[in-house]
Amino acid sequence: MSIYIKNTAIIIAALIFCSDIMAQSTNIKGVIFDIKNNPLPGANIYIEGTYYGTSSDANGKFNFITNETGKQVLKVDYIGFEPYRKEVELTGNDIYVESHLKESFNQLKAITIIAGSFEASETKKAVVLKPLDIVTTAGALGDISGAMQTLPGTSTIGESGRLFVRGGHSGEAQTYIDGTLVHEPYTTNAPNTAVRGRFNPFMFSGTVFSTGGYSAEYGQALSSVLLLRTNGLQQEDQLDISIMSIGTGVAGTKLWENGAVTASFDYMNLTPYMQLIPQNINWNKYPQSYNGAISIRQKTGKRGLLKTYITYDKSSFSLDQEDPDYLPEVSTNIIDNQYVYFNTSWRGTLSDKWSLKTGVSTTGNLDNNKLGFGDYGGQLHGANAKIVLANQISEKINIRFGTEYFYKYSSVKYDNQPYSVHYLLNFTSNMIVGFAEADIYASNKFVTRLGGRYEYSNYLKKCNFAPRISAAYKIDDKSQFSFAYGIFFQDPANEYLIYTGKLDFERANHFILNYQTIKENRTFRAEVYFKDYNNLIKYRLTDSLVQTDHNNSGSAYAYGLDIFWRDRKTIRNGDYWISYSYIDTKRNFRDYPGEAIPGFVSKHNFSLVYKHWIGELRSQLGFTLKYSSPRCYNNPNKADFNSESMTPYRTINVNWSFLYRQNVIIYASISNVTGFKQEYGYNYASFANDEGFYESVPIIPDAKRFYFIGCFITLTKRGEANQLNKLE
């Protein structure tokens, strides 16, 4: 019996084996490409629902045999590409398949629009600058605006210090912190003396400097916006001590679960420094300032972060300046300024697809100054509130929309006895805004952003609508083109609105085309642009030099080329970037008699920034070379308006950072180390003398050079932190 069973099993097994041999088998072979006909090695090819399949070789080819019959689905999977499916009829005949896989969409890898924007960030890969780059640039003097002036699209105006972008006046560039507007972002100055930004760069983890074509979320800026993002949570408690040649400062951070607070105090007194270093200005009281700030960060739940920041600043100084109206006498300028700024913001996700960003900021600025023979008092109270909602409608469509509110009160009191000019003027403005935009991804290589912004001002009794469109196309993983077009509106400056509200918004149209490539720590950008201005403010000066007859009949144009090159690979331990800008522009605004090149524009601007780390000396050396072609200015003794030329602006700045210990840094810098002579034109008398000649005095910098030395000490439990990011 057992022998019979054994023989039967052998026969059955043989029959099964023979049937397998006799069954129909189909050979499936082919090749897998992407849409550019590049072979894809390692793709998975298989009959869906079975174990029959294989992988493509280095040339994208594959070959396997299946015993399945009838209609089946052949499937191809490859990471980063959309799956490929094809119905096949398995009859025993060979099948050849050639498939072209389409890259799947991934927003993390998708292209971003960069036309008109430079971003400094620690969290994004495709940025041209880092926050540390901003604060370690020689000659920036710890000022964010100073560092931005090493980028293309800007003009260096030594007697101002503010940002002038692509033919626009400094009042056309606005500053935002965590999404809300900063009124008066610069310190108060005397006539023809440079200002600084009010905010220390160490408080920011990200910076976006847009030279035009920016998002519909931002408005009230004809030329550019500077977007600053404050720090998040730190890793440990920290105490920072700064001992400098111009003052001292202390800052401390205390952490708790899911939150932190930072408090700082800075006292600046330039008396010892300016008594030691020769000055071009006769100071009666050397500049002094006090600044205190508190920053609180608190996580809310699992998806939100609340930030609150408040700072108070008080500054004063007094100096004598030659006044061409009263030569050989001098006029005394006394500056006394108080400033307070408050900002609170919250951002987080509401669900998997919805996120919310909201913020409120308020600004108070009080000037109590004496300018020559006139007493000037100015007040500004401003506020901005914003809510932004974002939603991922689908994998390829994101939308953002929101609303914001602007409030502004400005008053000016002026009393000038010699000219018998006395006035007290003020105005209050409220503005309601709505905006929306959508990012539409056709693929990982092409994205379009469509948006619009609506504004209504109750003071002007006017409204506007500003459409915006931008797009980007990725040539390959390293290179892309971007395009941007938009209409941008802005209130007339406060100095005009105090006279009348019967004005309209000023307007600018931006056209931008950008090319950028980033490869192996090298970045190249080239950008061409055209700007068309309308509704600029024109006015007439009365015999007593008071503005009158304000209207919107002014116009302007600007076009140019910006080039940026950064290389962090060629020179070992070296890092440099080169910026060049060319601009052609003319304006007919203010009291200009006609169209002319404005005095705040240089046709050619060039800068070279270099930094080198010397490990043996635990030091970083840096220098900045800047050149701007001569600007024009108006000499009323000449027949042609703005027909005179200044000397070109040239400077070489050097700095040195020495890591004495991990937590102790010694830092020194010299601006204009070669002592180039800087002149910024002439200040002319308001009226001609008895001979019909307008007297003048040259406009020169406060000093030929600026020297700085400081010691920065950081105390933490681990002793690994330092203040390298606070250095200029």
FIKOLLUM-588293 format. One record per residue (C-alpha): y, x, z. Coordinates in steps of 0.05 Angstrom, whole numbers, padded with zeros to 5 digits, always signed. Layout:
! FIKOLLUM-588293
YXZ
...
! end
This chain:
! FIKOLLUM-588293
+00000+00000+00000
+00048+00055+00018
+00033+00091-00047
+00048+00027-00085
+00115+00018-00051
+00133+00091-00063
+00117+00086-00137
+00157+00021-00143
+00219+00054-00112
+00214+00112-00160
+00210+00065-00219
+00270+00025-00195
+00312+00087-00184
+00293+00112-00253
+00313+00047-00284
+00380+00048-00249
+00392+00120-00271
+00374+00103-00342
+00420+00043-00342
+00478+00086-00318
+00465+00134-00374
+00460+00078-00425
+00523+00043-00398
+00586+00047-00439
+00633+00103-00418
+00705+00111-00442
+00744+00176-00445
+00818+00167-00428
+00865+00224-00442
+00938+00235-00455
+01002+00267-00431
+01057+00248-00381
+01131+00261-00396
+01198+00243-00366
+01248+00208-00411
+01274+00276-00435
+01204+00295-00459
+01193+00345-00402
+01120+00346-00380
+01106+00322-00309
+01050+00361-00274
+01013+00330-00215
+01022+00257-00236
+00967+00210-00211
+00932+00172-00268
+00879+00120-00250
+00846+00053-00267
+00878+00004-00218
+00829-00022-00166
+00777+00033-00179
+00763+00105-00160
+00766+00129-00232
+00825+00175-00245
+00854+00245-00246
+00919+00285-00242
+00960+00315-00298
+00959+00391-00308
+01017+00440-00313
+01032+00414-00384
+01029+00341-00363
+00961+00330-00396
+00902+00292-00366
+00831+00272-00384
+00778+00231-00347
+00717+00186-00361
+00707+00116-00334
+00647+00069-00337
+00692+00008-00328
+00692-00041-00386
+00736-00095-00412
+00810-00104-00398
+00836-00058-00344
+00904-00033-00320
+00919+00041-00327
+00971+00063-00275
+01012+00127-00269
+01047+00146-00204
+01094+00205-00195
+01141+00217-00136
+01213+00204-00154
+01196+00162-00216
+01183+00089-00228
+01107+00072-00234
+01079+00064-00305
+01029+00009-00320
+00991-00005-00385
+00936-00054-00401
+00878-00021-00438
+00813-00048-00469
+00754-00005-00448
+00701-00009-00502
+00671+00060-00502
+00720+00087-00554
+00767+00143-00534
+00837+00122-00511
+00899+00165-00517
+00960+00148-00474
+01029+00180-00477
+01076+00155-00424
+01150+00170-00409
+01167+00158-00337
+01236+00136-00316
+01266+00167-00254
+01267+00118-00197
+01333+00102-00163
+01349+00134-00096
+01419+00127-00066
+01410+00190-00026
+01402+00229-00090
+01448+00186-00133
+01512+00213-00162
+01578+00207-00123
+01648+00198-00152
+01691+00259-00138
+01750+00250-00186
+01813+00270-00149
+01778+00286-00083
+01762+00348-00043
+01717+00336+00017
+01706+00380+00077
+01645+00356+00115
+01587+00382+00156
+01541+00325+00136
+01546+00324+00060
+01516+00377+00015
+01561+00373-00046
+01627+00392-00013
+01673+00449-00033
+01700+00462+00037
+01675+00457+00108
+01718+00441+00168
+01712+00514+00189
+01741+00534+00121
+01804+00494+00136
+01817+00526+00203
+01800+00598+00184
+01846+00603+00124
+01897+00659+00131
+01968+00633+00130
+01950+00561+00146
+01976+00573+00217
+01927+00523+00246
+01956+00467+00203
+01912+00421+00161
+01968+00411+00111
+01976+00486+00105
+01903+00495+00089
+01905+00439+00037
+01960+00478+00001
+01909+00529-00020
+01875+00475-00062
+01895+00457-00134
+01943+00400-00144
+01992+00420-00090
+02059+00456-00091
+02081+00502-00035
+02151+00481-00012
+02168+00534+00040
+02229+00500+00068
+02189+00435+00081
+02117+00450+00100
+02094+00380+00079
+02043+00362+00026
+02071+00354-00045
+02017+00332-00093
+02017+00330-00169
+02091+00319-00179
+02097+00270-00121
+02146+00275-00064
+02117+00288+00006
+02132+00215+00025
+02080+00194-00027
+02023+00228+00011
+01996+00189+00070
+01950+00210+00128
+01895+00166+00157
+01853+00180+00220
+01787+00143+00224
+01810+00096+00170
+01878+00075+00199
+01948+00099+00180
+01986+00153+00217
+02062+00142+00215
+02102+00206+00219
+02044+00256+00215
+02093+00316+00215
+02137+00344+00270
+02212+00333+00268
+02253+00388+00237
+02324+00411+00225
+02351+00412+00154
+02314+00461+00109
+02265+00484+00163
+02190+00476+00155
+02149+00425+00195
+02077+00425+00217
+02024+00372+00221
+02020+00341+00291
+01944+00343+00297
+01900+00402+00314
+01843+00411+00264
+01792+00423+00318
+01790+00348+00333
+01763+00331+00264
+01692+00336+00237
+01709+00315+00166
+01768+00316+00119
+01777+00284+00050
+01838+00305+00011
+01848+00259-00048
+01898+00282-00101
+01895+00214-00135
+01850+00158-00158
+01827+00141-00088
+01789+00079-00062
+01819+00009-00059
+01809+00012+00016
+01872+00056+00020
+01941+00040-00004
+02015+00051+00009
+02011+00121-00022
+02035+00135-00093
+02005+00205-00099
+01950+00222-00049
+01916+00208+00018
+01890+00256+00071
+01832+00223+00107
+01812+00253+00174
+01750+00235+00214
+01749+00251+00288
+01691+00286+00323
+01630+00250+00348
+01591+00266+00411
+01583+00339+00433
+01519+00370+00460
+01543+00395+00528
+01601+00398+00577
+01653+00448+00556
+01718+00480+00580
+01764+00515+00529
+01821+00561+00549
+01872+00587+00498
+01920+00644+00514
+01968+00656+00456
+02031+00694+00438
+02066+00627+00429
+02037+00588+00488
+01975+00566+00524
+01926+00509+00523
+01866+00481+00560
+01815+00428+00540
+01754+00402+00576
+01697+00357+00554
+01652+00318+00602
+01589+00284+00577
+01551+00225+00605
+01494+00184+00578
+01514+00160+00508
+01587+00181+00517
+01638+00235+00528
+01712+00246+00544
+01756+00304+00523
+01824+00318+00554
+01872+00372+00531
+01940+00399+00547
+01980+00449+00506
+02047+00482+00522
+02083+00520+00468
+02144+00562+00481
+02168+00610+00427
+02222+00642+00470
+02185+00708+00485
+02160+00713+00413
+02227+00700+00379
+02264+00747+00426
+02217+00802+00404
+02210+00787+00329
+02273+00787+00286
+02294+00718+00262
+02337+00694+00204
+02362+00637+00247
+02410+00638+00305
+02371+00600+00358
+02409+00569+00416
+02345+00542+00446
+02278+00567+00421
+02226+00515+00402
+02186+00486+00459
+02134+00431+00461
+02086+00396+00508
+02025+00359+00483
+01972+00321+00520
+01913+00283+00491
+01852+00244+00513
+01793+00228+00468
+01736+00181+00490
+01671+00170+00451
+01619+00119+00471
+01556+00095+00437
+01548+00020+00437
+01477-00003+00432
+01433+00033+00382
+01478+00027+00321
+01550+00034+00340
+01601+00087+00362
+01668+00071+00395
+01723+00123+00392
+01791+00122+00427
+01844+00175+00420
+01914+00179+00449
+01964+00237+00446
+02035+00247+00470
+02081+00302+00445
+02151+00323+00466
+02188+00378+00429
+02259+00406+00428
+02300+00463+00400
+02371+00480+00380
+02399+00526+00326
+02462+00543+00289
+02463+00539+00213
+02516+00557+00162
+02546+00494+00135
+02579+00501+00066
+02626+00444+00084
+02656+00483+00142
+02651+00556+00125
+02661+00604+00158
+02642+00560+00217
+02570+00542+00233
+02541+00474+00251
+02497+00464+00311
+02433+00425+00303
+02399+00399+00366
+02330+00368+00357
+02296+00326+00411
+02233+00288+00393
+02182+00246+00430
+02119+00221+00397
+02059+00180+00418
+01999+00161+00376
+01940+00116+00395
+01877+00103+00354
+01814+00065+00370
+01757+00051+00322
+01686+00025+00320
+01635+00033+00266
+01562+00015+00263
+01508-00026+00229
+01500-00100+00241
+01433-00106+00206
+01392-00068+00155
+01441-00085+00100
+01507-00100+00135
+01554-00050+00168
+01622-00057+00200
+01681-00010+00208
+01743-00031+00246
+01803+00005+00277
+01873-00002+00305
+01927+00051+00309
+01998+00051+00336
+02053+00103+00329
+02118+00112+00366
+02169+00164+00345
+02237+00175+00377
+02290+00224+00352
+02353+00239+00389
+02387+00293+00348
+02454+00325+00334
+02460+00347+00262
+02524+00386+00251
+02582+00341+00268
+02540+00278+00268
+02497+00247+00321
+02432+00218+00295
+02384+00173+00331
+02321+00146+00299
+02264+00102+00323
+02199+00085+00288
+02145+00038+00314
+02086+00029+00269
+02017-00003+00273
+01957-00012+00228
+01895-00055+00240
+01835-00056+00193
+01767-00089+00185
+01717-00066+00132
+01650-00098+00119
+01597-00065+00074
+01534-00096+00046
+01477-00070+00004
+01466-00129-00042
+01410-00094-00078
+01382-00025-00088
+01435-00011-00140
+01495-00051-00117
+01537-00038-00055
+01600-00077-00038
+01657-00065+00011
+01712-00113+00028
+01762-00122+00083
+01832-00136+00106
+01886-00098+00142
+01954-00109+00173
+02014-00062+00174
+02073-00068+00221
+02135-00024+00219
+02201-00025+00256
+02252+00029+00239
+02323+00038+00264
+02376+00091+00250
+02440+00104+00288
+02489+00153+00258
+02558+00174+00281
+02598+00226+00242
+02670+00232+00265
+02697+00280+00211
+02673+00235+00155
+02688+00171+00194
+02617+00148+00181
+02587+00102+00233
+02528+00056+00225
+02469+00024+00261
+02415-00002+00215
+02345-00027+00225
+02290-00068+00193
+02222-00098+00210
+02166-00103+00160
+02099-00138+00163
+02046-00131+00109
+01980-00167+00098
+01927-00134+00054
+01860-00153+00025
+01815-00107-00014
+01745-00105-00044
+01704-00058-00086
+01633-00049-00111
+01591+00012-00128
+01544-00005-00185
+01489+00046-00200
+01460+00042-00270
+01414+00100-00249
+01414+00163-00208
+01458+00192-00262
+01512+00140-00272
+01553+00100-00223
+01615+00056-00232
+01663+00034-00177
+01704-00029-00189
+01756-00050-00139
+01823-00083-00126
+01876-00087-00072
+01925-00143-00057
+01987-00132-00013
+02043-00178+00010
+02106-00155+00046
+02147-00206+00084
+02207-00158+00085
+02208-00147+00010
+02182-00217-00002
+02139-00186-00057
+02065-00181-00071
+02024-00136-00115
+01954-00128-00141
+01925-00059-00155
+01861-00054-00195
+01820+00009-00189
+01761+00034-00231
+01723+00100-00228
+01657+00126-00254
+01613+00187-00253
+01558+00214-00298
+01510+00268-00276
+01494+00317-00332
+01439+00350-00291
+01424+00364-00218
+01482+00413-00214
+01537+00384-00258
+01574+00319-00270
+01635+00286-00300
+01679+00236-00263
+01734+00190-00286
+01785+00149-00246
+01840+00100-00264
+01882+00059-00216
+01948+00028-00200
+01980+00048-00135
+02038+00015-00098
+02081+00037-00039
+02140+00010+00000
+02205+00046-00014
+02219+00099+00040
+02248+00077+00106
+02313+00113+00090
+02324+00061+00034
+02295+00000+00068
+02344+00005+00126
+02399-00012+00075
+02366-00070+00040
+02302-00110+00033
+02320-00132-00038
+02275-00081-00070
+02206-00080-00101
+02145-00037-00090
+02146+00031-00124
+02087+00040-00172
+02045+00096-00201
+01987+00094-00251
+01935+00148-00246
+01888+00173-00301
+01839+00228-00280
+01781+00264-00314
+01740+00313-00273
+01683+00362-00286
+01646+00396-00229
+01585+00441-00224
+01554+00469-00160
+01499+00520-00168
+01472+00575-00123
+01531+00574-00074
+01582+00574-00131
+01628+00516-00146
+01671+00503-00206
+01718+00444-00216
+01766+00427-00272
+01809+00365-00273
+01862+00337-00319
+01907+00280-00300
+01966+00237-00321
+02012+00198-00275
+02062+00147-00297
+02114+00123-00246
+02155+00059-00248
+02202+00022-00200
+02225+00086-00165
+02287+00080-00122
+02355+00096-00151
+02421+00093-00113
+02493+00115-00117
+02531+00157-00066
+02599+00132-00043
+02658+00179-00031
+02636+00184+00041
+02565+00203+00019
+02534+00137+00040
+02478+00108-00004
+02493+00043-00040
+02471+00001-00099
+02396+00012-00087
+02351-00012-00143
+02283+00000-00175
+02305+00028-00242
+02276+00098-00230
+02217+00126-00269
+02176+00190-00276
+02115+00222-00307
+02070+00280-00289
+02009+00310-00324
+01971+00374-00313
+01908+00415-00302
+01875+00435-00237
+01821+00489-00232
+01780+00509-00171
+01727+00563-00165
+01689+00582-00102
+01636+00637-00096
+01595+00649-00034
+01540+00689-00068
+01566+00747-00109
+01594+00789-00051
+01547+00799+00007
+01578+00770+00071
+01638+00751+00028
+01666+00684+00010
+01726+00667-00034
+01759+00612-00073
+01811+00611-00128
+01857+00553-00144
+01903+00544-00203
+01948+00486-00222
+01992+00472-00281
+02040+00413-00281
+02092+00384-00327
+02136+00331-00296
+02204+00298-00298
+02237+00245-00255
+02296+00199-00257
+02304+00174-00185
+02351+00177-00125
+02420+00197-00148
+02396+00237-00209
+02443+00229-00268
+02382+00226-00315
+02312+00251-00325
+02301+00321-00296
+02249+00366-00265
+02250+00353-00190
+02264+00411-00143
+02198+00403-00105
+02152+00421-00163
+02127+00489-00187
+02098+00490-00257
+02046+00542-00240
+02011+00549-00172
+01958+00601-00156
+01921+00618-00092
+01864+00665-00074
+01829+00658-00006
+01779+00711+00016
+01737+00718+00080
+01689+00774+00097
+01642+00779+00157
+01629+00849+00184
+01568+00844+00228
+01573+00915+00258
+01643+00898+00283
+01628+00826+00301
+01689+00808+00261
+01713+00764+00204
+01771+00789+00161
+01809+00744+00115
+01869+00742+00070
+01905+00691+00027
+01947+00707-00034
+01993+00652-00059
+02040+00649-00118
+02084+00592-00143
+02128+00598-00204
+02204+00588-00194
+02227+00518-00176
+02292+00489-00200
+02352+00467-00159
+02419+00436-00174
+02483+00477-00175
+02542+00429-00178
+02584+00485-00206
+02542+00481-00270
+02546+00427-00322
+02470+00415-00327
+02433+00381-00271
+02377+00420-00236
+02387+00478-00285
+02383+00536-00235
+02318+00571-00216
+02295+00599-00149
+02256+00663-00141
+02181+00654-00146
+02143+00641-00081
+02096+00699-00063
+02059+00714+00000
+01999+00753+00026
+01972+00731+00093
+01917+00767+00132
+01877+00749+00195
+01823+00779+00238
+01774+00745+00285
+01736+00789+00335
+01677+00760+00373
+01686+00800+00437
+01630+00760+00469
+01594+00698+00445
+01644+00655+00484
+01706+00699+00477
+01745+00708+00412
+01805+00752+00400
+01845+00731+00340
+01906+00760+00303
+01943+00742+00240
+02004+00762+00200
+02038+00718+00148
+02074+00750+00088
+02048+00818+00109
+02081+00853+00050
+02149+00823+00066
+02162+00787+00000
+02233+00760-00001
+02231+00684-00001
+02291+00641-00023
+02290+00566-00033
+02354+00556-00071
+02422+00541-00041
+02454+00487+00001
+02520+00466-00030
+02582+00434-00001
+02590+00360-00008
+02659+00368-00039
+02693+00420-00082
+02746+00464-00051
+02818+00469-00074
+02796+00513-00133
+02746+00461-00155
+02687+00504-00132
+02628+00481-00089
+02614+00531-00033
+02541+00548-00019
+02495+00583+00030
+02424+00607+00014
+02363+00571+00041
+02315+00622+00071
+02255+00619+00118
+02261+00625+00193
+02234+00696+00192
+02207+00745+00142
+02138+00746+00175
+02101+00708+00228
+02055+00745+00277
+02002+00713+00321
+01953+00738+00371
+01909+00698+00418
+01848+00699+00462
+01802+00638+00462
+01752+00629+00519
+01697+00576+00522
+01657+00561+00585
+01591+00523+00581
+01525+00524+00618
+01488+00559+00562
+01547+00604+00544
+01532+00598+00470
+01592+00556+00447
+01659+00585+00424
+01725+00562+00394
+01717+00594+00325
+01732+00526+00294
+01800+00525+00328
+01826+00588+00295
+01876+00582+00239
! end
